[in-house]
Amino acid sequence: MRLNRDVLTTALSEGEELVIACDNSGSIGRKPFDDVEVDYEVVAYFAFRVAYMECAAAGATPFSVLLHNFNGDDAWDSLKKGIERGCRELNIPDLPVTGSTESNFKLYQSALGLAVLGKRSINHVSDNIQQKDMCVALIGEPLVGNDVLTNEGVAPLWLFNWCCHNEGIHAVIPVGSKGIQHELNQLDSVIAPYVARSASIDFQQSAGPATCFLILYDALHEGAIVEKAGTWFHRL
């Protein structure tokens, strides 16, 4: 079961639908007035990370990437390398990339938009979670800005993918710029009985490019999840 949130869906054929997830970034890159200075490969990697996570968390299999580049023609190859880096971390073939570059006008700050397209079957989507021994955990830490580049608390993509395909995990919920509390509020009627607020975690802190994610899982599987996630695992 995967929750149907933060994605756009449209029917493709009987029993199958298109899932579209996206992300954008601004003032992060190599332009004079950027707030965070970093290579465009890194910018695209984290934008791809967010869109991929939202698409996969909805139960879809990604098949293509749309890239909207406002950083000039010279940045395109680096941006594409960032997407390829994400595919390597996921141990999946490189996804086809298409898109466009704004080349008529030069911006003084970097900007990027990225969408991941995926497919899923329609009949598996549900928001109805009823599990007697349900548990909730945070994988990774909420981080933003330069902390994303220097902190080891960022949950890796391979671990996210593992959680998406683990039979003991009922839902995977990426946490974005609005923070953990926002995600819990969206799901409060579903998971409120299972969550104990942890004093050691800032539930309001932005998680930037989905540096962490929530999982709803069967208590019987906690040992295997903890063994796999290690220090990225935080029981709520």
C-alpha positions, 0 to 999 in steps of 0.5 A: 500500500502506498499513500496517494499524496504530493503527486499528480495522476492521470489514467493511461489505460485500464488499470494503469495510471501516470504519476508525476512528481516534481521539485524545484530549487532557487538561489542554489548553484554557481551564479553571483547572487546565489545563497548556497554555492555548489556545483550544478551536479549536486543541485540536480541530484537533490532535485531528482532525489525529491521528485524520485522519492515522491514518485516512488513513495506513491507506488510508481515505477519512474521511467523519465525525467523532465528538466527545466534549466534556467542556468544557461547551456553550459550547466546542462551536462552537469545537471544531467550528471546529477540525475545519473548520480541518483540513478547509480545510487538507486542501482537503476538504469539511467532514466531518459532526460529531456527538457529545456534551457532558458538561453535568451536571458541570463538570470543572476540567481540559479533556478531549476525545475525537475519532474519525474514521470512514473507508472503504477497500477491503480488498484493498490492505492489506499489511505486506509491503514489499520494495523494493530502493531503499527509503528512510526519512525523517521529515517534521516534528519531534517536538514536544509541549506549548507547543512545538506552538504556537510551532515551525514544525517541525510537518508540515502536513496538506496535506503529509501528504495529498500523501504519502498519495497519492504513488505513490513513497511506499509507507507513511506512519506518523504519529508520536505521543506515544510517539516515533519510536523506538516507531514504528520498533520496531513496524516494525523487521522491515519497515524495519530494513535501510533506517534509519540513526539520525540523531544530530540527531533525538531518537528518544525525544521525544514527537511530541504531536499527530502533529507529524511522520510517517515515510515509506517511499519509492522512492529515485527519487522523493526529489528530488520529495519533498524539493522538496515537503517543503522543510525538513520533510524529514529523511532517516533 
